[in-house]
Amino acid sequence: TEQDDRSVMQSLLEDLSEYDLLETGEHLSYTQPGVQRSVLKKLKSGRYSVQSEIDLHGLTVSEARQELTDFLQAAQERRHLCVRVIHGKGRKNAERAPRLKPAVNQWLQRNRQVLAFCSARMNDGGTGAVYVLLKRI
């Protein structure tokens, strides 16, 4: 039993990534039901090449929603599998809560084109951006 406990603990520690060290609520992550956990793990580690990206900085929430919808549609038509959406962290104004990041989180979860998404690696924007995996058409 002691060896089993150590084995379980070791495997848990091996699965830690930079995302596990972020503050709770900072990291975004989602998969549609039926998507294998290994797919999300590959997405988090940057194993899918980003084929296009959109930067939503400076847009209003309604502008960002339309831009994101159009971008995802165009990306899927171009048969892009993985895209990056830069939403920012929303920390410019300390008096207001972030608006784009939670909105993007909701929109992507409700979008049928999206198989999975997660916060980007630090060199790709960290928690201010997400990698999005799209369904093939």
C-alpha positions as CSV (number, residue, x, y, z in Angstrom):
1,T,0.0,0.0,0.0
2,E,2.8,2.4,0.8
3,Q,4.4,1.8,-2.6
4,D,1.0,2.3,-4.3
5,D,0.6,5.6,-2.4
6,R,4.0,6.8,-3.6
7,S,3.3,5.7,-7.1
8,V,0.0,7.7,-7.2
9,M,1.7,10.7,-5.7
10,Q,4.5,10.6,-8.2
11,S,2.1,10.4,-11.2
12,L,0.2,13.3,-9.8
13,L,3.3,15.4,-9.5
14,E,4.5,14.4,-13.0
15,D,1.2,15.8,-14.5
16,L,1.7,19.3,-13.0
17,S,2.2,22.0,-15.6
18,E,2.7,25.7,-15.5
19,Y,-1.1,26.0,-15.5
20,D,-1.4,24.2,-12.2
21,L,0.8,26.9,-10.6
22,L,-1.5,29.8,-11.6
23,E,-4.0,31.4,-9.4
24,T,-7.4,29.6,-9.3
25,G,-9.7,31.1,-12.0
26,E,-6.8,32.4,-14.1
27,H,-6.5,29.4,-16.4
28,L,-9.3,28.6,-18.9
29,S,-9.9,25.1,-20.0
30,Y,-12.8,23.3,-21.7
31,T,-13.5,20.2,-23.7
32,Q,-16.8,19.1,-25.3
33,P,-18.1,15.8,-24.0
34,G,-16.5,12.9,-25.7
35,V,-13.2,14.6,-26.4
36,Q,-10.3,12.6,-25.0
37,R,-8.3,14.0,-22.2
38,S,-5.1,13.4,-24.2
39,V,-6.3,15.9,-26.8
40,L,-6.6,18.7,-24.2
41,K,-3.2,17.7,-22.8
42,K,-1.6,18.1,-26.3
43,L,-3.4,21.4,-26.7
44,K,-2.1,22.7,-23.4
45,S,1.5,21.7,-24.2
46,G,1.4,23.5,-27.6
47,R,1.7,20.3,-29.7
48,Y,-0.9,21.6,-32.2
49,S,0.5,24.3,-34.5
50,V,-1.5,27.6,-34.4
51,Q,-2.7,28.2,-37.9
52,S,-4.2,31.7,-37.4
53,E,-5.0,34.1,-34.6
54,I,-7.2,37.1,-33.6
55,D,-6.5,39.8,-31.1
56,L,-9.6,41.2,-29.4
57,H,-7.8,43.9,-27.4
58,G,-9.5,47.3,-27.4
59,L,-12.8,45.9,-28.7
60,T,-16.1,46.3,-26.9
61,V,-17.8,43.1,-25.8
62,S,-20.3,43.2,-28.7
63,E,-17.6,44.0,-31.3
64,A,-15.4,41.2,-29.9
65,R,-18.3,38.7,-30.1
66,Q,-18.9,39.5,-33.8
67,E,-15.2,39.5,-34.7
68,L,-14.7,36.1,-32.9
69,T,-17.7,34.6,-34.6
70,D,-16.5,35.7,-38.0
71,F,-12.9,34.6,-37.3
72,L,-13.9,31.1,-36.1
73,Q,-16.2,30.6,-39.2
74,A,-13.4,31.7,-41.6
75,A,-10.8,29.5,-39.8
76,Q,-13.0,26.5,-40.1
77,E,-13.7,27.2,-43.8
78,R,-9.9,27.4,-44.3
79,R,-9.7,24.0,-42.5
80,H,-7.7,25.3,-39.7
81,L,-7.6,22.9,-36.8
82,C,-5.9,25.1,-34.1
83,V,-6.2,28.9,-33.7
84,R,-5.2,31.4,-31.0
85,V,-7.6,34.0,-29.5
86,I,-6.0,36.8,-27.7
87,H,-8.4,38.3,-25.2
88,G,-6.1,39.9,-22.7
89,K,-6.2,39.6,-18.9
90,G,-8.5,42.6,-18.3
91,R,-6.3,44.1,-15.6
92,K,-5.9,47.5,-17.1
93,N,-8.6,49.0,-14.9
94,A,-8.4,47.7,-11.3
95,E,-11.8,49.1,-10.5
96,R,-13.6,46.9,-13.0
97,A,-13.6,43.2,-13.4
98,P,-12.3,41.7,-16.7
99,R,-15.0,41.6,-19.3
100,L,-13.5,40.1,-22.5
101,K,-11.9,37.0,-20.9
102,P,-15.0,35.7,-19.2
103,A,-17.1,36.5,-22.3
104,V,-14.7,34.6,-24.6
105,N,-14.8,31.7,-22.2
106,Q,-18.6,31.6,-22.4
107,W,-18.8,32.1,-26.2
108,L,-16.3,29.4,-26.9
109,Q,-18.1,26.9,-24.7
110,R,-21.3,27.5,-26.5
111,N,-19.8,27.4,-30.0
112,R,-20.5,24.1,-31.7
113,Q,-17.4,24.5,-33.9
114,V,-15.1,24.3,-30.8
115,L,-13.9,20.9,-29.6
116,A,-11.7,22.2,-26.9
117,F,-9.8,25.3,-25.7
118,C,-7.3,26.2,-23.0
119,S,-5.1,29.1,-21.9
120,A,-2.0,29.5,-24.0
121,R,1.6,28.7,-23.0
122,M,3.5,31.7,-21.4
123,N,5.4,32.5,-24.7
124,D,2.0,32.6,-26.6
125,G,0.2,35.0,-24.2
126,G,-0.3,32.8,-21.1
127,T,-3.7,33.4,-19.5
128,G,-4.3,36.4,-21.8
129,A,-4.9,34.1,-24.7
130,V,-6.4,30.7,-25.5
131,Y,-5.6,27.9,-28.0
132,V,-8.8,26.7,-29.7
133,L,-9.2,23.4,-31.3
134,L,-11.9,23.4,-34.1
135,K,-14.0,20.6,-35.5
136,R,-13.1,19.5,-39.1
137,I,-15.8,20.2,-41.6
